[in-house]
Amino acid sequence: MSQPVRRKKEVFPTKVLSNTEITPGVFSIEVERLHDFIPGQVVAAAINTSDPLRLYSIASGKEQPFLRLLYDVKPGGLLTPQMARLQKGDTLYISAPFGRFTKAPDDAWWIATGTGIAPFLSMAESGQTQGPTLLQGARYLTQFYYADFFKTAFGERYLRFCTAEEHPEVIHGRLTNYLKESDDVQADRKYYLCGNANMVVDVRDLLLERGVPFENIVAEIYF
Ligand SMILES: Cc1cc2nc3c(=O)[nH]c(=O)nc-3n(C[C@H](O)[C@H](O)[C@H](O)COP(=O)(O)OP(=O)(O)OC[C@H]3O[C@@H](n4cnc5c(N)ncnc54)[C@H](O)[C@@H]3O)c2cc1C
């Protein structure tokens, strides 16, 4: 269960442009864009303004005319089961963008699982594709959301790790095993981690063990 945002933020009505189930239980919703943002920022969202707000990373580029969020439906959750039923023309309330998971330097490593890919999609769609290396972990191949876009944008700097299925373009096994053994893990690089708490904590501890200083690890935890 996630925590409500404590100090209620002002939210603004915005119209849904599309709401697509991209793989079972995971949706990409696009709404009218109301604000400028820095890639990596989040918005708070609600369907009923009296409900506690939930946070979502922006998953679209800063020049795109719409605002995209990527979310998975939590059965029994307050917002996401309702959000999955929204249709074109319906209203979603969102706050102005905020957050500091931004400004990843060009040679950073981006590490994501699940919908934690969202801020990296925003950064890449905003043109940050020349330097970063993207590592994405998933249980199933269908969970590499927007893989075709990332393959084109990053080429060999896009590494996918899948635990339950095999594919010639995907490394079979855990992302954390790769980080444990890879000679490419360097202490003087920034590591941007995004996803659920277990992944972020495991990867952070592993990077610390490998000599990466705490200040080089920047994390966004979805709780
Ligand atoms: C900085 C940040 C960014 C985030 N970005 C994203 C993102 O881009 N995409 C994304 O998908 N998520 C993101 N999240 C998570 C998101 O904010 C929500 O927590 C998530 O979508 C669930 O919302 P919900 O209202 O549907 O579920 P909730 O109401 O929060 O419920 C979650 C789960 O807890 C269970 N539950 C609810 N109440 C109880 C209870 N009393 N006892 C036991 N169980 C209970 C529900 O059944 C459900 O399974 C982010 C979180 C943070 C903090």
The ligand as an SDF file (V2000), in Angstrom:
LIG
                    3D

 53 58  0  0  0  0  0  0  0  0999 V2000
    8.0000    8.9890   -6.5160 C   0  0  0  0  0  0  0  0  0  0  0  0
    7.0160    7.9120   -6.9640 C   0  0  0  0  0  0  0  0  0  0  0  0
    6.7830    7.7180   -8.3230 C   0  0  0  0  0  0  0  0  0  0  0  0
    5.9110    6.7210   -8.7520 C   0  0  0  0  0  0  0  0  0  0  0  0
    5.7360    6.5250  -10.0900 N   0  0  0  0  0  0  0  0  0  0  0  0
    4.9660    5.4840  -10.5280 C   0  0  0  0  0  0  0  0  0  0  0  0
    4.8410    5.2140  -11.9400 C   0  0  0  0  0  0  0  0  0  0  0  0
    5.3880    5.9190  -12.7940 O   0  0  0  0  0  0  0  0  0  0  0  0
    4.0620    4.1570  -12.2960 N   0  0  0  0  0  0  0  0  0  0  0  0
    3.4240    3.3570  -11.3720 C   0  0  0  0  0  0  0  0  0  0  0  0
    2.7420    2.4070  -11.7690 O   0  0  0  0  0  0  0  0  0  0  0  0
    3.5180    3.6210  -10.0360 N   0  0  0  0  0  0  0  0  0  0  0  0
    4.2570    4.6620   -9.6090 C   0  0  0  0  0  0  0  0  0  0  0  0
    4.3370    4.9240   -8.2590 N   0  0  0  0  0  0  0  0  0  0  0  0
    3.4270    4.1850   -7.3370 C   0  0  0  0  0  0  0  0  0  0  0  0
    2.0450    4.8940   -7.3240 C   0  0  0  0  0  0  0  0  0  0  0  0
    2.1890    6.1920   -6.7170 O   0  0  0  0  0  0  0  0  0  0  0  0
    0.9450    4.1520   -6.5480 C   0  0  0  0  0  0  0  0  0  0  0  0
    1.4590    3.7990   -5.2870 O   0  0  0  0  0  0  0  0  0  0  0  0
    0.4260    2.9020   -7.2540 C   0  0  0  0  0  0  0  0  0  0  0  0
    0.0140    3.2110   -8.5750 O   0  0  0  0  0  0  0  0  0  0  0  0
   -0.7460    2.2640   -6.5100 C   0  0  0  0  0  0  0  0  0  0  0  0
   -1.8140    3.1580   -6.4150 O   0  0  0  0  0  0  0  0  0  0  0  0
   -3.2990    2.6780   -6.0990 P   0  0  0  0  0  0  0  0  0  0  0  0
   -4.0270    3.8720   -5.5430 O   0  0  0  0  0  0  0  0  0  0  0  0
   -3.9430    1.9840   -7.2580 O   0  0  0  0  0  0  0  0  0  0  0  0
   -3.1240    1.5670   -5.0120 O   0  0  0  0  0  0  0  0  0  0  0  0
   -3.1520    1.7250   -3.3870 P   0  0  0  0  0  0  0  0  0  0  0  0
   -4.4830    2.1970   -2.9180 O   0  0  0  0  0  0  0  0  0  0  0  0
   -1.9860    2.5190   -2.9830 O   0  0  0  0  0  0  0  0  0  0  0  0
   -2.9840    0.2200   -2.9710 O   0  0  0  0  0  0  0  0  0  0  0  0
   -1.8140   -0.5230   -3.3250 C   0  0  0  0  0  0  0  0  0  0  0  0
   -1.9910   -1.9580   -2.8780 C   0  0  0  0  0  0  0  0  0  0  0  0
   -2.1680   -2.0060   -1.4660 O   0  0  0  0  0  0  0  0  0  0  0  0
   -3.3670   -2.7140   -1.1480 C   0  0  0  0  0  0  0  0  0  0  0  0
   -4.0120   -2.0550    0.0060 N   0  0  0  0  0  0  0  0  0  0  0  0
   -4.6740   -0.8680   -0.0060 C   0  0  0  0  0  0  0  0  0  0  0  0
   -5.1100   -0.5870    1.2480 N   0  0  0  0  0  0  0  0  0  0  0  0
   -4.7180   -1.6120    2.0380 C   0  0  0  0  0  0  0  0  0  0  0  0
   -4.8450   -1.9040    3.4090 C   0  0  0  0  0  0  0  0  0  0  0  0
   -5.4840   -1.0810    4.2510 N   0  0  0  0  0  0  0  0  0  0  0  0
   -4.3060   -3.0380    3.8650 N   0  0  0  0  0  0  0  0  0  0  0  0
   -3.6430   -3.8950    3.0550 C   0  0  0  0  0  0  0  0  0  0  0  0
   -3.4980   -3.6590    1.7410 N   0  0  0  0  0  0  0  0  0  0  0  0
   -4.0100   -2.5530    1.2360 C   0  0  0  0  0  0  0  0  0  0  0  0
   -4.2370   -2.6390   -2.3730 C   0  0  0  0  0  0  0  0  0  0  0  0
   -5.1010   -3.7520   -2.4560 O   0  0  0  0  0  0  0  0  0  0  0  0
   -3.2240   -2.6200   -3.4970 C   0  0  0  0  0  0  0  0  0  0  0  0
   -2.8790   -3.9190   -3.9120 O   0  0  0  0  0  0  0  0  0  0  0  0
    5.2150    5.9160   -7.8020 C   0  0  0  0  0  0  0  0  0  0  0  0
    5.4190    6.1540   -6.4390 C   0  0  0  0  0  0  0  0  0  0  0  0
    6.3120    7.1190   -6.0180 C   0  0  0  0  0  0  0  0  0  0  0  0
    6.5150    7.3290   -4.5430 C   0  0  0  0  0  0  0  0  0  0  0  0
  1  2  1  0
  2  3  1  0
  2 52  2  0
  3  4  2  0
  4  5  1  0
  4 50  1  0
  5  6  2  0
  6  7  1  0
  6 13  1  0
  7  8  2  0
  7  9  1  0
  9 10  1  0
 10 11  2  0
 10 12  1  0
 12 13  2  0
 13 14  1  0
 14 15  1  0
 14 50  1  0
 15 16  1  0
 16 17  1  0
 16 18  1  0
 18 19  1  0
 18 20  1  0
 20 21  1  0
 20 22  1  0
 22 23  1  0
 23 24  1  0
 24 25  2  0
 24 26  1  0
 24 27  1  0
 27 28  1  0
 28 29  2  0
 28 30  1  0
 28 31  1  0
 31 32  1  0
 32 33  1  0
 33 34  1  0
 33 48  1  0
 34 35  1  0
 35 36  1  0
 35 46  1  0
 36 37  1  0
 36 45  1  0
 37 38  2  0
 38 39  1  0
 39 40  1  0
 39 45  2  0
 40 41  1  0
 40 42  2  0
 42 43  1  0
 43 44  2  0
 44 45  1  0
 46 47  1  0
 46 48  1  0
 48 49  1  0
 50 51  2  0
 51 52  1  0
 52 53  1  0
M  END
$$$$
